[in-house]
Amino acid sequence: MRTIEFNFDNVSGISAVYAIPPSDIRRLDRDYMTGLTRIVLQPDADIIHLPVYAQQQTLFSEEQQLTDGYDIYDVSLSVFIPRQNDPLLMERLERGTWLVCHQDANGDILLSGTTDIPLNFMAQRQKGGEEATGTKGVFSAQEPQRSVSVDRRAVFFENPSDTI
């Protein structure tokens, strides 16, 4: 019999979010013993590091659905980007497709999206009122598989000396 062990040191929240263009992923190496994946990136990978603020909620959701005999997963990651300092960056996020690597406060890393079915970014700008000025954005897609657990020690560029 297997037992689920509850970790009482569980911390909520997301601590880091990286948007990666699908063309910058060289390959994903899966370790079947640990169930973790290693990301190997192109040497000139153009990754966008999105800010994560304690007062603004960054939420990840992955909901499984059964449709026509197979599973799909509704993947969603909402972020808040403060102010509008770089309009070209916002345009790039909105026009591109992305794999999103995000780390929670416990140090666990997930990669959402696939090179075949990347996530889209939808933005909603806000000013005034009680909420901070900035852009709320959501990376989302319907994926054929769950987000992949990534080995926190193993995100590599083509040159192994360039580890994140």
Residue pairs with C-beta under 8 A, 6 or more apart in sequence:
9 106
10 106
11 104
11 105
11 106
12 104
12 105
13 54
13 58
13 104
13 105
14 52
14 58
14 59
14 60
14 102
14 103
14 104
14 105
15 52
15 103
15 104
15 105
16 49
16 52
16 102
16 103
17 49
17 50
17 52
17 58
17 77
17 79
17 100
17 101
17 102
17 103
18 47
18 48
18 49
18 50
18 100
18 101
18 102
19 47
19 48
19 50
19 93
19 96
19 98
19 99
19 100
19 121
19 139
20 41
20 45
20 47
20 48
20 98
20 99
20 100
20 101
21 45
21 46
21 96
21 97
21 98
21 99
22 97
22 98
22 99
22 113
22 115
22 118
23 42
24 41
24 42
24 44
24 45
24 46
24 47
25 39
25 40
25 41
25 42
25 99
25 115
26 40
26 41
26 42
26 158
27 40
28 37
28 38
28 39
28 40
28 111
28 148
29 37
29 38
29 40
29 154
30 36
30 37
30 38
31 37
31 38
31 151
34 151
35 149
36 149
36 150
36 151
36 154
37 111
37 148
37 149
37 150
37 151
38 150
38 151
38 154
38 155
38 156
39 101
39 111
39 150
39 154
39 155
39 156
40 156
40 157
40 158
41 47
41 155
41 156
41 157
41 158
42 157
42 158
43 157
43 158
43 159
43 162
45 157
48 89
48 92
48 93
50 79
50 81
51 81
51 82
52 58
52 79
53 80
53 82
55 132
56 80
56 82
56 132
56 134
57 78
57 80
58 77
58 78
58 79
58 80
58 102
59 76
59 77
59 78
60 76
60 77
60 102
60 104
60 110
60 112
61 74
61 75
61 76
61 77
62 73
62 74
62 75
62 76
62 112
62 146
62 147
63 73
63 74
64 71
64 72
64 73
64 146
65 71
65 72
65 73
65 74
70 144
71 144
72 142
72 143
72 144
73 142
73 143
73 144
73 145
73 146
73 147
74 140
74 142
75 112
75 113
75 119
75 139
75 140
75 141
75 142
75 143
75 147
76 138
76 139
76 140
77 100
77 102
77 112
77 119
77 138
77 139
77 140
78 136
78 137
78 138
78 139
79 136
79 137
79 138
79 139
80 132
80 134
80 135
80 136
80 137
81 90
81 134
81 135
81 137
82 132
82 133
82 134
83 133
83 134
84 90
84 125
84 133
84 134
84 135
90 123
90 135
93 121
93 123
93 137
94 121
94 122
94 123
96 121
97 113
97 118
97 119
97 120
98 113
98 118
98 119
98 120
98 121
98 139
99 111
99 112
99 113
99 114
99 115
99 118
99 119
100 111
100 112
100 113
100 119
100 139
101 109
101 110
101 111
101 112
101 150
101 155
102 109
102 110
102 112
103 109
103 152
104 110
107 152
108 149
108 152
109 149
109 150
109 151
109 152
109 155
110 147
110 148
110 149
110 150
111 147
111 148
111 150
112 119
112 139
112 143
112 147
113 119
113 139
113 141
113 143
113 147
114 143
114 144
114 145
117 141
117 142
117 143
117 144
118 141
119 139
119 140
119 141
120 139
120 140
120 141
121 137
121 138
121 139
122 137
122 138
122 140
123 135
123 136
123 137
124 135
124 136
124 137
125 134
125 135
126 133
126 134
126 135
126 136
127 133
154 163
155 163
155 164
156 162
156 163
157 163
157 164
